[in-house]
Amino acid sequence: MPLIQLKLGPEKMKLGREKHVLRQVALQVAAAMDWPVERLTVTGEEIPEEDWFHEGGRQPLAMVYWLEGKSLEERQKVMQSVAAAMGTVLDIDTQQVNVMVLELKKGSLMTGGRFL
């Protein structure tokens, strides 16, 4: 699996502005993490609802970070980069997160994740 995947619900594929904003945040995070841009992919796949800590709403625009198998240092760097891109602080136990999801909804980013 790619380290970062951008997943857009089919109904959102035509929303160019939101897609652009999501891609820009992903590129900022990739640059901060020193990851190659080739690891960023945009797909029309939907993310199963059971993969989300998201209260209400329909299938969102999302960016998925696969952290399983990564060192604690790598995990913390991901969290710090994401927090910087979002302009916020993430109070999350990075050792417990294997998948992190960023949701773009109405111009704002929200976080969620599946704890394995």
C-alpha positions as CSV (number, residue, x, y, z in Angstrom):
1,M,0.0,0.0,0.0
2,P,1.2,3.6,-0.7
3,L,2.2,5.6,2.3
4,I,-0.2,8.3,1.3
5,Q,-3.4,7.8,-0.8
6,L,-5.8,10.5,-1.7
7,K,-9.3,9.1,-2.1
8,L,-12.1,11.0,-3.5
9,G,-15.7,9.7,-3.5
10,P,-17.0,9.5,-7.1
11,E,-19.5,12.4,-6.5
12,K,-16.6,14.6,-5.5
13,M,-14.3,13.9,-8.4
14,K,-15.6,16.9,-10.4
15,L,-15.1,19.3,-7.5
16,G,-11.8,20.7,-8.8
17,R,-11.3,23.3,-6.1
18,E,-11.7,20.9,-3.2
19,K,-9.5,18.4,-4.9
20,H,-6.9,21.0,-5.5
21,V,-6.9,22.0,-1.8
22,L,-6.6,18.4,-0.7
23,R,-3.7,17.7,-3.1
24,Q,-1.9,20.9,-1.9
25,V,-2.1,19.7,1.7
26,A,-0.9,16.3,0.7
27,L,2.0,17.7,-1.2
28,Q,3.0,19.9,1.8
29,V,2.9,16.9,4.1
30,A,4.9,14.8,1.6
31,A,7.5,17.6,1.3
32,A,7.8,17.9,5.0
33,M,8.2,14.1,5.3
34,D,10.6,14.0,2.4
35,W,8.4,11.5,0.6
36,P,8.4,11.2,-3.2
37,V,5.4,12.7,-4.9
38,E,4.8,9.5,-6.8
39,R,3.5,8.0,-3.5
40,L,0.5,10.4,-3.8
41,T,-2.3,8.9,-5.7
42,V,-5.8,10.1,-6.4
43,T,-8.5,7.5,-6.9
44,G,-12.3,7.3,-7.2
45,E,-12.6,4.6,-4.6
46,E,-14.7,5.1,-1.5
47,I,-13.4,4.4,2.0
48,P,-15.7,2.0,4.0
49,E,-17.6,3.7,6.8
50,E,-16.1,1.3,9.4
51,D,-12.7,2.9,8.7
52,W,-13.8,6.3,10.1
53,F,-14.2,8.0,13.4
54,H,-16.6,10.5,11.9
55,E,-19.9,11.5,13.4
56,G,-22.6,11.8,10.7
57,G,-22.3,12.9,7.1
58,R,-21.8,11.0,3.9
59,Q,-18.7,9.7,2.2
60,P,-16.1,12.4,2.5
61,L,-13.0,13.6,0.6
62,A,-10.1,12.0,2.4
63,M,-6.4,11.5,2.6
64,V,-5.3,8.2,4.2
65,Y,-2.0,7.8,6.0
66,W,-0.9,4.1,6.4
67,L,1.4,4.2,9.5
68,E,1.5,0.4,10.3
69,G,5.1,-0.8,10.6
70,K,6.5,2.8,10.8
71,S,8.8,3.8,13.6
72,L,7.6,6.0,16.5
73,E,9.8,8.8,15.0
74,E,8.2,8.5,11.6
75,R,4.7,8.4,13.2
76,Q,5.4,11.6,15.2
77,K,6.8,13.3,12.1
78,V,3.6,12.5,10.2
79,M,1.4,13.8,13.0
80,Q,3.5,17.0,13.3
81,S,3.4,17.6,9.5
82,V,-0.3,17.0,9.3
83,A,-0.9,19.3,12.3
84,A,1.3,22.0,10.7
85,A,-0.6,21.7,7.4
86,M,-3.9,22.0,9.3
87,G,-2.7,24.8,11.5
88,T,-3.6,22.9,14.7
89,V,-2.2,20.6,17.3
90,L,-3.1,16.9,17.3
91,D,-3.3,15.3,20.7
92,I,-3.1,11.6,19.6
93,D,-1.1,8.7,21.0
94,T,0.9,8.0,17.8
95,Q,1.9,4.5,19.0
96,Q,-1.8,3.5,18.8
97,V,-2.5,4.8,15.3
98,N,-2.0,2.5,12.3
99,V,-4.2,4.4,9.9
100,M,-5.0,8.1,9.9
101,V,-7.6,9.8,7.7
102,L,-7.8,13.5,6.9
103,E,-11.2,14.6,5.7
104,L,-11.9,17.7,3.6
105,K,-15.4,19.0,4.2
106,K,-16.7,22.5,3.4
107,G,-13.2,23.9,3.2
108,S,-11.9,22.6,6.5
109,L,-9.8,19.6,7.4
110,M,-10.8,17.2,10.1
111,T,-9.0,14.2,11.4
112,G,-10.2,10.7,12.1
113,G,-8.6,7.3,12.2
114,R,-8.9,3.6,12.8
115,F,-7.1,2.3,15.8
116,L,-5.9,-1.3,15.3
